[in-house]
Amino acid sequence: MIATTLMAALPELGHLKDKRLSALVGVAPLNRESGRYCGKRRIWGGRAAVRAVLYMGALVAVRYNPVLKVFYERLLARP
């Protein structure tokens, strides 16, 4: 399902660099800054269908893959 969605909804997959692709999908934190104003970085925009499929795949991987589960728990424990 993930591969099918990526191929169908993201035809630019082999042609863009990593940062541009993550911004296109909507998983890259983007700044909202102007002059002296310094806002928080938020993830917005992008292709919602691709982002939703990647999110569900990550949830399943963290739940059932022991290596990724340990990595995820280590990331959560970081200050």
Order of alpha helices (4+ residues) and beta strands (2+ residues): alpha-alpha-beta-beta-alpha-alpha
